[in-house]
Amino acid sequence: MRIGITGVPGAGKTTLARHIAKKFGLPLIDVNALVKEKGLWTKIDASDDAMIVNMAALKRELENLPPDCVVEGHLVCEFGLELDKLIILRTPLKSLEKRLRERGYDEEKIKANMYSELLDYCTEKAIRKYKDTGTELYEILTDRPFEETAGDAEAIITGKETKSSLRAPWVDIAKEP
């Protein structure tokens, strides 16, 4: 099974992806690490020291995923990869702001990531990119104890839960008609 985990920075992707990979004995593909390892970036943005990713090169790399894996990163929503399930992590703004401040993000980067969460960026992008792929889309809240978040993800992966009960309460995730 191929499982994708995406969401804005600070949502908890890496923590959840590591847990899921270990729990289900799957290899973990960390998109940020892949970008660094393979040199899939073009330059560094001077305003926040972020790598500007070569999206075409990254897409080519991600088209060769192993048949069973967990692929994690905020850019996973940008591609219609061959995934069985894509879990979009959602974090209420106050919790997200606190996490980003703890990471030492500057004000501009905090605002940019909060706007992305507020505008449902990862969910909206995933709906458009994955709508014709057969990938099941889910949202999970990450502002509660990790065990609850992990339990929701495990239920999704094992088929014991449906997406209707695991939506972020402030957004309606629905396929376009």
Residue pairs with C-beta under 8 A, 6 or more apart in sequence:
1 24
1 26
1 68
1 84
1 85
1 157
2 65
2 67
2 68
2 69
2 71
2 81
2 82
2 83
2 84
2 85
3 20
3 26
3 69
3 70
3 71
3 83
3 84
3 85
3 86
3 87
3 157
4 70
4 71
4 72
4 76
4 81
4 83
4 85
4 86
4 87
4 135
5 13
5 16
5 17
5 20
5 70
5 71
5 72
5 73
5 76
5 86
5 87
5 89
5 153
6 13
6 72
6 73
6 74
6 75
6 76
6 77
6 86
6 87
6 88
6 89
6 122
6 126
7 13
7 74
7 88
7 89
7 90
7 91
7 122
7 142
8 74
8 91
8 96
8 113
8 116
8 117
8 121
8 122
9 74
9 100
9 105
9 113
10 91
10 96
10 99
10 100
10 103
10 113
11 89
11 90
11 91
11 96
11 117
11 142
12 89
12 91
12 142
12 146
12 149
13 72
13 73
13 74
13 89
14 30
14 72
15 146
16 72
16 87
16 89
16 142
16 146
16 149
16 150
16 153
17 28
17 30
17 70
17 72
18 28
19 146
19 150
19 153
20 26
20 70
20 150
20 153
20 154
20 157
21 27
21 28
21 69
21 70
23 150
23 154
24 70
24 157
26 68
26 69
26 70
27 66
27 68
27 69
27 70
28 69
28 70
28 72
29 62
29 65
29 66
29 69
29 70
29 71
29 72
30 72
30 73
31 58
31 62
31 71
31 72
31 73
31 74
31 75
31 76
32 73
34 40
34 58
34 61
34 62
35 41
35 51
35 53
35 58
36 51
38 57
38 61
40 53
40 54
40 57
40 58
40 61
41 51
41 52
41 53
41 54
42 52
42 53
42 54
43 51
43 52
44 50
44 51
44 52
45 51
45 52
47 108
48 106
48 108
48 109
50 109
53 75
55 75
55 78
58 75
58 79
59 79
62 71
62 79
62 81
63 81
63 82
65 71
65 81
65 82
71 81
71 83
74 122
76 86
77 86
77 88
77 121
77 122
77 123
77 125
77 126
77 129
78 125
78 129
79 129
80 129
80 130
80 132
80 133
80 135
81 133
81 135
82 133
82 135
83 130
83 133
83 135
84 135
84 136
85 135
85 136
85 137
85 138
85 156
85 157
86 126
86 130
86 135
86 136
86 137
86 138
87 138
87 139
87 140
87 153
87 156
88 122
88 123
88 126
88 137
88 138
88 139
88 140
88 173
89 139
89 140
89 142
89 149
90 117
90 123
90 139
90 140
90 141
90 142
90 168
90 171
91 99
91 117
91 141
91 142
91 143
92 141
92 143
93 114
93 117
93 118
95 142
95 143
96 113
96 114
96 117
97 110
97 114
100 109
100 110
100 113
100 114
101 110
105 113
116 122
120 171
123 137
123 139
123 168
123 171
123 173
126 137
127 137
127 173
127 175
127 176
130 137
131 175
131 176
136 163
137 163
137 173
138 156
138 163
138 166
139 163
139 166
139 167
139 168
139 171
139 173
140 149
140 152
140 153
140 156
140 166
141 149
141 168
141 169
142 149
152 161
152 166
155 161
155 166
156 163
156 166
163 173
167 173
